[in-house]
Every structure is written in C-alpha cells, then in structure tokens.
Amino acid sequence: MSVDLKIIEGVAYLTFDRPEAVNAISEAMFGQLADRLVELTANPDVRATVLRGAGGNFSSGADIKEPIPPVEKQLAEPVERHPTALIYRMPRPTLAAIRGYCLGGALELALAADIRIAAEDAVFGFAEIHWALTTGWGGATLLQELVGKGPALRLLLLGEKFDAAEALRLGLVTEVVPARTFDEHTAAVANALAACPGVPSREFRRLLSDPCFEERLQQEREMFAEVSQSPEALELLATFGRAASTIDTGTSP
C-alpha cells in the first residue's frame, strides 16, 4: 500500500504512489487513505489538503486485478469513514491536482474535493459500465451535482474517456493549466487556500455542501455492493480484469 503524506507549511499533500500500476488503488491503499484522512481531520495545523498522483498520473481507479470483496465486507465500515465522505467533510479546503489518468474510483474521490485543477494532459472517464458495475464511491451523486442529470447519465452510461478541455466545459474541473507549470500552479493555489481565514472558509463550504451526502453515498455503496456480485460482473472481471493492464485498457473502475 502506498498513500504518501507530506505536510509543508500547513498544506497536506496526499499522493497515490504506485506508478508502476498507474496508481491503481488497492484495497490496502483504500484503507490507508481513510487512515490518512482521519489523521489530517484531527490535525489543527493542516489548513489545506491536496490529492495528487505520482509519476504523471492521478490514478487509474480501483485495482480490478483484486477480487471484489463480498457485500458484508464492502459495507462493514461506517459511511462516515469512507474516504469520499472524509474528503467531502474535511474541516479545511481540499484540492485535487489531476495529471494524466483520472478514471473510475479515482475520479469519484477527486469529485469530493472543493477544487479540481487539471493539467492539459489529463484524461477522465467512468468505465464501470464496461464491467457491468456501477459507481460505489459517491461518483454518481457528485457528478450529477456538478454537471446535471443529463450530462452525468451520458458519462456514466457510455463510459467514454474525455480530455481536460471537455472536463472544463462540463464544469467538472475548475481550471486547466499547462503541464509544464502544473506543479507550481497547484502549489500556489493550495498555499492561497491554506492562508484563508478558517471560520469563513469553513462556513462557505458548509453552506454549499449537501447535508444528506452521507445518506446518498451509502445508497451508492449498497448499489455497487449488490451489482458487483452479479454473474455478469463477476464473469467480466474474472475473464478480462485480472489479466488486463489498467493503462492499456483504460477501463479500471
């Protein structure tokens, strides 16, 4: 498992650090991410949090080479400790810094951040439909909130990849910047967020947040847990998923 954490001048940098697998998120990484987020939530010295990926990619999504756990195990953790909920409810601002692939579950996590900045080389997509799966980390709920029902359904039902320019047009990202200045720019935005006064920052984010988000996330978790055990999904994952390279297929959930 590898979710690296560095805190620099009040900004926490959480990095998916598994570049040999396009930063695919294993079950162990998912648990580590939750632990890191709980730790940061309790740290009063952290004034902003950045999610990013190592090696030029954000993340190709959940690691489909791993077997999907049974329903009981998927739903064992309380929804409040789910990484998407923890990102959504962080006490100070959050930023997703997106380069390269940002697919499936990784995109779901990024959508929970307050601000998303994409490099020009970013590639997005929800490929769950190709594996007879649904989103399960709050992606459908957050996507509809950001882009509306029609565009959200198109992205979810067709499972097409799209570039940073389209993500900006849809309102999925806040801005797109050149790859050569990406790290410098995102660090500057993160530092500016960290410098914001804490009380109004918290209140603005509370006002614009969905008070029922955890309830909707739980519904999505239960939906995925049920669908993931269907014969069609199990057959597709067994036949293709474990043998496929996530970077070659671009179809990681």
C-alpha positions as CSV (number, residue, x, y, z in Angstrom):
1,M,0.0,0.0,0.0
2,S,1.3,3.5,-0.7
3,V,-0.5,6.7,0.0
4,D,2.3,9.1,0.8
5,L,1.7,12.0,3.2
6,K,3.8,15.2,3.4
7,I,2.8,18.4,5.3
8,I,4.5,21.5,4.0
9,E,3.7,24.9,5.6
10,G,0.2,23.9,6.6
11,V,-0.6,22.1,3.3
12,A,-1.0,18.3,3.4
13,Y,-0.1,16.5,0.2
14,L,-1.7,13.1,-0.1
15,T,-0.1,11.2,-3.0
16,F,-1.1,8.0,-4.7
17,D,2.3,6.5,-5.1
18,R,2.1,3.3,-7.1
19,P,3.3,4.5,-10.5
20,E,4.1,1.0,-11.8
21,A,0.3,0.3,-11.7
22,V,-0.8,3.8,-12.8
23,N,-1.5,4.4,-9.1
24,A,-4.4,1.9,-9.2
25,I,-6.0,2.0,-5.7
26,S,-5.7,-1.4,-4.0
27,E,-7.9,-2.4,-1.0
28,A,-4.9,-1.8,1.3
29,M,-4.4,1.7,-0.2
30,F,-8.0,2.5,0.2
31,G,-7.8,1.7,3.9
32,Q,-4.6,3.7,4.2
33,L,-6.2,6.6,2.5
34,A,-9.0,6.6,5.1
35,D,-6.5,6.5,7.9
36,R,-4.5,9.4,6.5
37,L,-7.7,11.5,6.1
38,V,-8.8,10.8,9.6
39,E,-5.4,11.8,10.8
40,L,-5.5,15.0,8.8
41,T,-9.0,15.9,10.0
42,A,-7.8,15.8,13.6
43,N,-4.7,17.9,12.9
44,P,-5.3,21.6,13.6
45,D,-2.1,22.6,11.8
46,V,-3.3,21.4,8.5
47,R,-5.0,24.3,6.7
48,A,-5.5,22.7,3.2
49,T,-5.2,19.3,1.6
50,V,-4.0,18.3,-1.9
51,L,-4.8,15.0,-3.5
52,R,-2.4,14.0,-6.3
53,G,-0.7,11.1,-8.0
54,A,3.0,10.2,-8.6
55,G,4.6,9.6,-11.9
56,G,2.5,11.8,-14.1
57,N,-0.9,10.2,-13.4
58,F,-3.5,10.9,-10.7
59,S,-4.8,7.3,-10.6
60,S,-6.4,4.7,-13.0
61,G,-9.0,3.9,-10.4
62,A,-9.8,0.9,-8.2
63,D,-7.4,-2.0,-8.9
64,I,-9.6,-4.5,-10.8
65,K,-6.9,-7.2,-10.5
66,E,-8.0,-7.7,-7.0
67,P,-11.2,-9.7,-6.2
68,I,-14.2,-7.7,-5.2
69,P,-15.0,-8.4,-1.5
70,P,-18.3,-9.9,-0.5
71,V,-21.1,-7.5,0.3
72,E,-20.7,-7.7,4.0
73,K,-17.1,-6.7,3.9
74,Q,-17.7,-3.9,1.4
75,L,-20.3,-2.3,3.8
76,A,-18.5,-3.1,7.1
77,E,-17.0,0.3,7.6
78,P,-19.4,3.1,8.6
79,V,-20.1,5.5,5.8
80,E,-18.6,8.4,7.7
81,R,-15.2,6.7,7.5
82,H,-15.4,6.2,3.7
83,P,-12.6,8.3,2.0
84,T,-15.1,10.1,-0.2
85,A,-17.1,11.3,2.9
86,L,-13.9,12.2,4.7
87,I,-12.7,14.3,1.8
88,Y,-16.1,15.9,1.4
89,R,-16.2,16.8,5.1
90,M,-12.6,17.9,5.7
91,P,-12.6,20.9,8.0
92,R,-10.4,22.9,5.7
93,P,-10.3,23.3,1.9
94,T,-9.3,20.4,-0.4
95,L,-7.8,20.4,-3.9
96,A,-7.4,17.6,-6.4
97,A,-4.4,18.1,-8.6
98,I,-5.1,16.0,-11.7
99,R,-2.5,14.9,-14.3
100,G,-2.7,12.0,-16.7
101,Y,-5.3,9.3,-16.0
102,C,-8.1,10.1,-13.5
103,L,-10.5,7.2,-14.0
104,G,-13.4,5.5,-12.2
105,G,-12.9,5.4,-8.4
106,A,-10.1,7.9,-8.6
107,L,-12.4,10.4,-10.3
108,E,-15.0,9.7,-7.7
109,L,-12.6,10.7,-5.0
110,A,-11.5,13.8,-6.9
111,L,-15.1,15.0,-7.3
112,A,-15.3,15.1,-3.5
113,A,-12.7,17.8,-3.3
114,D,-13.6,21.5,-3.2
115,I,-11.5,22.5,-6.2
116,R,-10.1,20.4,-9.1
117,I,-7.3,21.6,-11.2
118,A,-6.3,19.6,-14.3
119,A,-3.2,19.6,-16.5
120,E,-3.7,19.7,-20.2
121,D,-2.7,16.0,-20.4
122,A,-5.5,14.9,-18.0
123,V,-7.8,12.0,-19.1
124,F,-11.1,11.4,-17.3
125,G,-13.7,8.7,-17.5
126,F,-16.2,6.4,-15.7
127,A,-15.6,2.9,-17.1
128,E,-17.7,1.0,-14.6
129,I,-20.4,0.2,-17.1
130,H,-17.9,-1.8,-19.2
131,W,-17.5,-4.2,-16.3
132,A,-21.3,-4.4,-15.6
133,L,-20.6,-2.3,-12.4
134,T,-21.9,1.0,-11.0
135,T,-20.0,3.7,-9.2
136,G,-19.7,3.0,-5.5
137,W,-17.6,5.8,-4.0
138,G,-20.2,8.6,-4.4
139,G,-19.3,9.4,-8.0
140,A,-22.8,9.4,-9.5
141,T,-24.1,11.6,-6.7
142,L,-21.2,14.1,-7.0
143,L,-21.3,14.1,-10.8
144,Q,-24.9,15.0,-11.0
145,E,-24.4,17.8,-8.5
146,L,-21.6,19.3,-10.7
147,V,-22.8,18.8,-14.3
148,G,-26.5,18.0,-14.0
149,K,-28.6,14.8,-14.7
150,G,-28.3,14.6,-18.5
151,P,-24.6,15.0,-18.8
152,A,-24.0,12.8,-15.8
153,L,-26.0,10.0,-17.3
154,R,-24.2,10.3,-20.6
155,L,-20.8,9.9,-18.9
156,L,-22.0,7.0,-16.7
157,L,-23.9,5.1,-19.3
158,L,-21.5,5.4,-22.2
159,G,-18.3,5.1,-20.2
160,E,-16.3,7.2,-22.6
161,K,-13.0,8.8,-21.8
162,F,-12.7,12.6,-22.2
163,D,-10.0,15.2,-22.0
164,A,-9.3,18.2,-19.8
165,A,-10.9,20.7,-22.2
166,E,-14.2,18.7,-22.0
167,A,-13.9,18.4,-18.3
168,L,-13.7,22.2,-18.0
169,R,-16.6,22.7,-20.4
170,L,-18.7,20.4,-18.3
171,G,-17.7,22.1,-15.0
172,L,-16.0,19.0,-13.7
173,V,-12.7,20.9,-13.1
174,T,-12.1,24.5,-12.1
175,E,-9.3,25.2,-14.5
176,V,-6.9,23.6,-16.9
177,V,-3.2,24.6,-16.9
178,P,-0.1,23.6,-19.0
179,A,1.7,20.6,-17.7
180,R,5.0,22.5,-17.5
181,T,3.6,24.9,-14.9
182,F,1.2,22.5,-13.2
183,D,3.0,21.7,-10.0
184,E,4.0,25.3,-9.4
185,H,0.4,26.5,-10.0
186,T,-1.3,23.9,-7.9
187,A,1.1,24.6,-5.0
188,A,0.3,28.3,-5.3
189,V,-3.4,27.7,-5.1
190,A,-3.0,25.3,-2.2
191,N,-1.0,27.9,-0.3
192,A,-3.6,30.5,-1.0
193,L,-6.3,28.2,0.3
194,A,-4.3,27.5,3.4
195,A,-3.9,31.2,4.0
196,C,-7.7,31.8,4.0
197,P,-9.2,32.6,7.4
198,G,-10.5,29.4,8.9
199,V,-14.0,30.4,10.1
200,P,-15.4,31.9,6.8
201,S,-13.7,29.2,4.8
202,R,-15.5,26.6,6.9
203,E,-18.8,28.4,6.7
204,F,-18.8,28.9,3.0
205,R,-18.0,25.2,2.5
206,R,-20.7,24.1,4.9
207,L,-23.3,26.3,3.2
208,L,-22.5,24.9,-0.2
209,S,-22.3,21.2,0.9
210,D,-25.1,18.6,0.7
211,P,-26.2,17.9,4.3
212,C,-27.5,14.5,3.1
213,F,-24.4,13.5,1.3
214,E,-23.5,10.5,3.5
215,E,-27.0,9.1,3.1
216,R,-26.6,9.3,-0.7
217,L,-23.1,7.8,-0.5
218,Q,-24.4,4.9,1.5
219,Q,-27.1,4.2,-1.2
220,E,-24.4,4.2,-3.8
221,R,-22.2,1.9,-1.8
222,E,-25.1,-0.5,-1.4
223,M,-25.9,-0.3,-5.1
224,F,-22.4,-1.2,-6.0
225,A,-22.1,-4.0,-3.5
226,E,-25.2,-5.7,-4.9
227,V,-24.3,-5.1,-8.6
228,S,-20.7,-6.3,-8.0
229,Q,-22.0,-9.8,-7.2
230,S,-24.0,-10.3,-10.4
231,P,-22.9,-13.1,-12.6
232,E,-22.3,-10.7,-15.5
233,A,-19.9,-8.5,-13.4
234,L,-18.1,-11.5,-11.9
235,E,-17.6,-13.1,-15.3
236,L,-16.3,-10.0,-16.9
237,L,-13.9,-9.2,-14.1
238,A,-12.6,-12.8,-14.0
239,T,-12.2,-13.0,-17.8
240,F,-10.7,-9.6,-18.5
241,G,-10.0,-7.5,-15.5
242,R,-7.3,-9.5,-13.7
243,A,-5.3,-10.0,-16.9
244,A,-5.7,-6.5,-18.3
245,S,-3.3,-3.7,-17.8
246,T,-5.2,-0.6,-16.5
247,I,-3.1,1.7,-18.6
248,D,-3.6,-0.3,-21.8
249,T,-7.4,-0.7,-21.4
250,G,-8.2,2.5,-19.5
251,T,-11.1,0.6,-18.0
252,S,-10.4,0.4,-14.3
253,P,-13.5,1.2,-12.3
